[in-house]
Amino acid sequence: MTITRQYSVTAILFAVLCGVTLSGCSSLALNGVPANRLPKWMLGEERASRQPINLIRLRQDPPAVYQLGPRDVLGIYIQGVLGSEELPPEVHFPVDSKLPPALGYPIPIREDGTLALPLITPVKISGMTLSQAEKEIRDTYLREGILVPGRDRILVTLMRKRTYQIVVVREDLGSQQSAQQGILIAGPSKRGNAFTVDLSAYENDVMHALAATGGLPGLDAKNEVLILRGTFADAQSRDGIIQEMVNFGPYNGSEDLVRKNPNVIRIPMRAEPNRPLTQLTEDDIILNTGDIVFIETREREVFYTGGVLQGREIPLPRDYDLDVLAAISLAGGSVSSGFTQGSLSGGGGGGIGGNSGRSALPPTQIVVLRRLPNGSTIPIKISLDRAFVDPSQRILIQPGDYVMLQYTPAEVLANMILGSISFQYFINRIQ
């Protein structure tokens, strides 16, 4: 009898210790706002409903016939003025294989759109085609009496197209070009590369800039493209804006940059099917010398786990939604509820929550700590039992969420009682 009483006291002490341990785990349980009472703006944005935008929106529409502009280089032959009457015009094979061979002397179009030729006043040809420019040059020489009709042999060809120098900063791993292009060293880079690319006229757009530096944003990059304009006034401002991109801290990023800089254009690569990108115009995707195309990494799009779950940092999917049940499974937990056996695998926290063999009942309370736009956090309480039948309980996980799986007070008490009974039965079997 004494031995039995001794073991009974031991069982009671063990039950108390179990209760203390369970209470320690459940003491972290937060009295959050029920998920079904959250306002819509607090639920976060969906990703799965978005569809890829038409890639034609990233490319400008070139004219049917090439139109001349400043910095184009023309090959011009004017018999008796630019070229000897006895010798045929010189032939130049351009480096750009897209252009045919050019004839004559190289003459660049000046920044004011005019062409400086011998013996006549500058000729305005910006916006003209080659045939129109040739006719304008011929008419000018005839009008000013330099050439006579019948002896006005003039040839105008395109020797080199004007180009625009663009900087493409990519933090994703899709860029494989580094040896073929000049790399812009932008301070201590996190990863990826920065390229300087020269885009020809009517190819100076976002689509061609991406194609020249590795293609569309990879899965480890945000599904958006940022264009920074007017930031290359001098070398100091150029280095400053790149350094700002490199040194983005937690919860900063493209949203902060767009808000602070009115010269930043954000182009999402996926959009809601019923909300077309009407605000995106052709002028937005056309790039000029000094513009920066920035593709930002997704390394901050993660959520965290805790409670009886193993503490982890898990990346969020980019193009589809992850609800709270999927997040628990992804973190190594089990979404079995009620009296279903087996709560967790891979354990985490201390005490009874770290292993499914230590508790008779699994935890069924989920608390999601969500950061609001004003910087504060709000706890959202979710019942695992109700989440199976109530879609409003299966909220979508957002970047920066902290997902904790916990025991309810009833589960703490039930596990304490069941543990005490199990231990008493074990002692009796030994006895």
ChimeraX attribute file (.defattr): number of C-alpha atoms within 10 A of each C-alpha:
attribute: neighborCount
match mode: 1-to-1
recipient: residues
	/A:1	6
	/A:2	7
	/A:3	9
	/A:4	12
	/A:5	10
	/A:6	11
	/A:7	17
	/A:8	17
	/A:9	13
	/A:10	16
	/A:11	21
	/A:12	17
	/A:13	13
	/A:14	17
	/A:15	22
	/A:16	15
	/A:17	13
	/A:18	21
	/A:19	21
	/A:20	16
	/A:21	18
	/A:22	24
	/A:23	19
	/A:24	15
	/A:25	21
	/A:26	22
	/A:27	14
	/A:28	13
	/A:29	21
	/A:30	17
	/A:31	10
	/A:32	15
	/A:33	15
	/A:34	15
	/A:35	22
	/A:36	17
	/A:37	11
	/A:38	13
	/A:39	9
	/A:40	9
	/A:41	8
	/A:42	13
	/A:43	15
	/A:44	15
	/A:45	13
	/A:46	15
	/A:47	17
	/A:48	14
	/A:49	14
	/A:50	16
	/A:51	13
	/A:52	13
	/A:53	17
	/A:54	11
	/A:55	11
	/A:56	9
	/A:57	17
	/A:58	22
	/A:59	19
	/A:60	21
	/A:61	12
	/A:62	11
	/A:63	8
	/A:64	6
	/A:65	9
	/A:66	15
	/A:67	18
	/A:68	23
	/A:69	22
	/A:70	19
	/A:71	18
	/A:72	22
	/A:73	21
	/A:74	24
	/A:75	22
	/A:76	24
	/A:77	22
	/A:78	24
	/A:79	20
	/A:80	15
	/A:81	14
	/A:82	15
	/A:83	16
	/A:84	12
	/A:85	12
	/A:86	8
	/A:87	8
	/A:88	12
	/A:89	20
	/A:90	13
	/A:91	12
	/A:92	15
	/A:93	12
	/A:94	14
	/A:95	10
	/A:96	11
	/A:97	8
	/A:98	7
	/A:99	14
	/A:100	13
	/A:101	16
	/A:102	22
	/A:103	21
	/A:104	23
	/A:105	21
	/A:106	18
	/A:107	17
	/A:108	21
	/A:109	22
	/A:110	18
	/A:111	12
	/A:112	12
	/A:113	19
	/A:114	17
	/A:115	21
	/A:116	15
	/A:117	16
	/A:118	11
	/A:119	11
	/A:120	14
	/A:121	13
	/A:122	15
	/A:123	16
	/A:124	17
	/A:125	23
	/A:126	19
	/A:127	14
	/A:128	16
	/A:129	15
	/A:130	19
	/A:131	12
	/A:132	15
	/A:133	21
	/A:134	18
	/A:135	14
	/A:136	16
	/A:137	23
	/A:138	20
	/A:139	15
	/A:140	17
	/A:141	20
	/A:142	15
	/A:143	12
	/A:144	12
	/A:145	12
	/A:146	15
	/A:147	19
	/A:148	13
	/A:149	11
	/A:150	6
	/A:151	11
	/A:152	16
	/A:153	14
	/A:154	17
	/A:155	21
	/A:156	21
	/A:157	22
	/A:158	21
	/A:159	26
	/A:160	19
	/A:161	20
	/A:162	18
	/A:163	19
	/A:164	18
	/A:165	17
	/A:166	21
	/A:167	21
	/A:168	25
	/A:169	25
	/A:170	25
	/A:171	26
	/A:172	23
	/A:173	16
	/A:174	18
	/A:175	22
	/A:176	12
	/A:177	15
	/A:178	12
	/A:179	7
	/A:180	8
	/A:181	14
	/A:182	12
	/A:183	17
	/A:184	13
	/A:185	12
	/A:186	17
	/A:187	11
	/A:188	9
	/A:189	15
	/A:190	11
	/A:191	12
	/A:192	16
	/A:193	22
	/A:194	26
	/A:195	24
	/A:196	19
	/A:197	21
	/A:198	18
	/A:199	21
	/A:200	15
	/A:201	19
	/A:202	19
	/A:203	19
	/A:204	23
	/A:205	24
	/A:206	24
	/A:207	19
	/A:208	19
	/A:209	25
	/A:210	19
	/A:211	11
	/A:212	18
	/A:213	22
	/A:214	16
	/A:215	14
	/A:216	20
	/A:217	22
	/A:218	18
	/A:219	15
	/A:220	18
	/A:221	21
	/A:222	21
	/A:223	21
	/A:224	16
	/A:225	22
	/A:226	21
	/A:227	22
	/A:228	23
	/A:229	18
	/A:230	15
	/A:231	20
	/A:232	17
	/A:233	9
	/A:234	8
	/A:235	9
	/A:236	10
	/A:237	13
	/A:238	16
	/A:239	15
	/A:240	14
	/A:241	16
	/A:242	19
	/A:243	15
	/A:244	12
	/A:245	19
	/A:246	19
	/A:247	14
	/A:248	14
	/A:249	10
	/A:250	10
	/A:251	14
	/A:252	12
	/A:253	18
	/A:254	20
	/A:255	10
	/A:256	11
	/A:257	20
	/A:258	16
	/A:259	10
	/A:260	10
	/A:261	12
	/A:262	11
	/A:263	14
	/A:264	21
	/A:265	18
	/A:266	19
	/A:267	21
	/A:268	15
	/A:269	18
	/A:270	18
	/A:271	18
	/A:272	15
	/A:273	12
	/A:274	8
	/A:275	8
	/A:276	10
	/A:277	15
	/A:278	6
	/A:279	8
	/A:280	15
	/A:281	12
	/A:282	13
	/A:283	9
	/A:284	18
	/A:285	20
	/A:286	18
	/A:287	26
	/A:288	17
	/A:289	17
	/A:290	18
	/A:291	20
	/A:292	27
	/A:293	24
	/A:294	21
	/A:295	24
	/A:296	24
	/A:297	22
	/A:298	21
	/A:299	15
	/A:300	15
	/A:301	21
	/A:302	18
	/A:303	19
	/A:304	21
	/A:305	22
	/A:306	19
	/A:307	24
	/A:308	25
	/A:309	27
	/A:310	23
	/A:311	17
	/A:312	16
	/A:313	15
	/A:314	16
	/A:315	16
	/A:316	20
	/A:317	15
	/A:318	16
	/A:319	17
	/A:320	11
	/A:321	18
	/A:322	20
	/A:323	14
	/A:324	23
	/A:325	21
	/A:326	16
	/A:327	20
	/A:328	19
	/A:329	13
	/A:330	12
	/A:331	22
	/A:332	17
	/A:333	22
	/A:334	21
	/A:335	23
	/A:336	17
	/A:337	20
	/A:338	13
	/A:339	10
	/A:340	11
	/A:341	15
	/A:342	19
	/A:343	25
	/A:344	26
	/A:345	17
	/A:346	12
	/A:347	18
	/A:348	21
	/A:349	15
	/A:350	16
	/A:351	17
	/A:352	23
	/A:353	27
	/A:354	20
	/A:355	20
	/A:356	18
	/A:357	15
	/A:358	15
	/A:359	24
	/A:360	21
	/A:361	21
	/A:362	29
	/A:363	27
	/A:364	22
	/A:365	21
	/A:366	26
	/A:367	27
	/A:368	26
	/A:369	19
	/A:370	23
	/A:371	18
	/A:372	12
	/A:373	8
	/A:374	6
	/A:375	8
	/A:376	8
	/A:377	13
	/A:378	14
	/A:379	21
	/A:380	22
	/A:381	22
	/A:382	24
	/A:383	19
	/A:384	22
	/A:385	15
	/A:386	14
	/A:387	20
	/A:388	14
	/A:389	10
	/A:390	12
	/A:391	12
	/A:392	15
	/A:393	23
	/A:394	21
	/A:395	21
	/A:396	19
	/A:397	25
	/A:398	21
	/A:399	18
	/A:400	19
	/A:401	19
	/A:402	22
	/A:403	26
	/A:404	23
	/A:405	25
	/A:406	25
	/A:407	26
	/A:408	21
	/A:409	16
	/A:410	9
	/A:411	21
	/A:412	26
	/A:413	16
	/A:414	16
	/A:415	23
	/A:416	24
	/A:417	18
	/A:418	16
	/A:419	20
	/A:420	22
	/A:421	15
	/A:422	15
	/A:423	19
	/A:424	20
	/A:425	13
	/A:426	12
	/A:427	15
	/A:428	12
	/A:429	8
	/A:430	7
	/A:431	9
